[in-house]
Amino acid sequence: MHPESPLIPRDVPFVSTVFRTIQTPIPVPACIPLLKGLASCEPRSMGGQPPIIWDRAKDFSIWDAHGNRWIDFSSGVLVTNAGHAAEEIVRSLKDQIDHGLLHSYCFPNQARIDLVRKLRSLVPPPLEKVFLLTTGAESTECALKLARTYGRRVDGDRKIVMVSFQNAFHGRTLGAQLMGGIPALKEWIGHRDPGFVQVPFPDGWRNTDTDFSAFEESLAEQGISAETVCGVITETYQGGMACFTPKSYMQALRKWCDTHNALLILDEVQAGFGRTGTFWGFEHYEIVPDMICLGKGITSSLPLSAVIGRKDVMDLYGPGEMTSTHSANPLACRAALGSIERIEKENLVRQAAALGEILHDTLNAMQERHAKVIGAVMGKGLVAGVMFTRAGTKDPGPGVASAVVQRCVEKGVMLFAPVGPGGGTIKINPPLCISEEALREGLEVFEEALTEVEGNRD
Ligand SMILES: Cc1ncc(COP(=O)(O)O)c(C=O)c1O
């Protein structure tokens, strides 16, 4: 659980650079009644982020209504790959509004036609059919349902087990939480469903056994026969630590799924659309999954998600049997087309790879200077997970991580609250259009914040 921010304004040093302005106490005193009013109307679960009321945002900058401006290191939550309010997205949305179609249920509309064609042109075979939905969790739930139906077609009631990984996150709806591997999320809902099994995630740091044999051993220990597995789902990189699976493990998993006629599903909700320095995250493994789940950076803005999969899998249901009211909303489709247009036009994938080198080199050097509190740095391209740990251990250090986030926000660098095992990971993931200068400035601020927090602990 994220700690609730104390709604007490702090007199912080003012900041004025080309990219950052802080000219009020933080949180802004005038915002306190608004934040309290919000908390009184919403469940507590909606709290937990730094208490800043976002007013507007453009590319990699965020402003409040009080003259403060931040460099965005959050991309919302890895959404705004093409940048906040990118010109291409705004133009595309305005054109659609002026054109005069805001909804068409499952009746075809031109924006849906354009988007599914575009998405299909971006994926390798055998990925072929595109189904549009609204949220990331909806896309992983849909993949789960398709895998279960596929298993039943192959082998009746026997082949219904979905295998996933410990500490995985696939969303917060019921099926997505059952499939996920975060202990708290499973305990809340009761988790003794024999259709869902988790195996250790080979992160190579806390779990140093990265050989694929561990996958098979874990299934055997849990009494799962390979023939009962309908699908295996994994995040392309595990979001809680920005941690990739070793390539050899993933390639062995691809073979295992082929041998046992189980579907390999990659949850690309965070990893897609250039984030990791390749257009799709799975390209790093040199494999092609049977289905991918997409969300977040698909539009860089409006809610839209997708499942793209093999034709035989995606066509398992008949007409009208796999739909959603807001599937392929024309505005959301136009936002996606605008976002992809900017990513392609400005080659933001190559930019993510190039700036990613700077991000990771800088953070790795920082880790050496702050080895007492940073246990590891993970990720690729423009996503990094900085793992805060208690000195001399690999135990998560959530206190230091939260304090560093708070300091960064007070200094004009926007981060969301720490995530990952024990709440010890700070994720750094700016929009892919960030400039090198802003990236370097933000990282200097990050180290400044870290040094101050470390100093306060001694
Ligand atoms: C890997 C992954 N899958 C699924 C989801 C769920 O997406 P949504 O919050 O849009 O339902 C998330 C969200 O953080 C995610 O990171």
Ligand as a Chemical Component Dictionary entry (heavy atoms), coordinates in Angstrom:
data_LIG
# 
_chem_comp.id                   LIG 
_chem_comp.type                 NON-POLYMER 
_chem_comp.pdbx_formal_charge   0 
_chem_comp.three_letter_code    LIG 
# 
loop_
_chem_comp_atom.comp_id 
_chem_comp_atom.atom_id 
_chem_comp_atom.alt_atom_id 
_chem_comp_atom.type_symbol 
_chem_comp_atom.charge 
_chem_comp_atom.model_Cartn_x 
_chem_comp_atom.model_Cartn_y 
_chem_comp_atom.model_Cartn_z 
_chem_comp_atom.pdbx_ordinal 
LIG C1 C1 C 0 1.706  -5.117 -17.364 1  
LIG C2 C2 C 0 0.336  -4.571 -17.076 2  
LIG N1 N1 N 0 -0.735 -5.289 -17.415 3  
LIG C3 C3 C 0 -1.989 -4.849 -17.186 4  
LIG C4 C4 C 0 -2.205 -3.646 -16.553 5  
LIG C5 C5 C 0 -3.597 -3.178 -16.282 6  
LIG O1 O1 O 0 -3.928 -2.091 -17.087 7  
LIG P1 P1 P 0 -5.162 -1.154 -16.690 8  
LIG O2 O2 O 0 -4.785 -0.420 -15.449 9  
LIG O3 O3 O 0 -5.321 -0.261 -17.887 10 
LIG O4 O4 O 0 -6.328 -2.053 -16.476 11 
LIG C6 C6 C 0 -1.116 -2.862 -16.170 12 
LIG C7 C7 C 0 -1.323 -1.577 -15.484 13 
LIG O5 O5 O 0 -0.489 -1.050 -14.800 14 
LIG C8 C8 C 0 0.185  -3.341 -16.439 15 
LIG O6 O6 O 0 1.267  -2.639 -16.088 16 
# 
loop_
_chem_comp_bond.comp_id 
_chem_comp_bond.atom_id_1 
_chem_comp_bond.atom_id_2 
_chem_comp_bond.value_order 
_chem_comp_bond.pdbx_ordinal 
LIG C1 C2 SING 1  
LIG C2 N1 SING 2  
LIG C2 C8 DOUB 3  
LIG N1 C3 DOUB 4  
LIG C3 C4 SING 5  
LIG C4 C5 SING 6  
LIG C4 C6 DOUB 7  
LIG C5 O1 SING 8  
LIG O1 P1 SING 9  
LIG P1 O2 DOUB 10 
LIG P1 O3 SING 11 
LIG P1 O4 SING 12 
LIG C6 C7 SING 13 
LIG C6 C8 SING 14 
LIG C7 O5 DOUB 15 
LIG C8 O6 SING 16 
# 
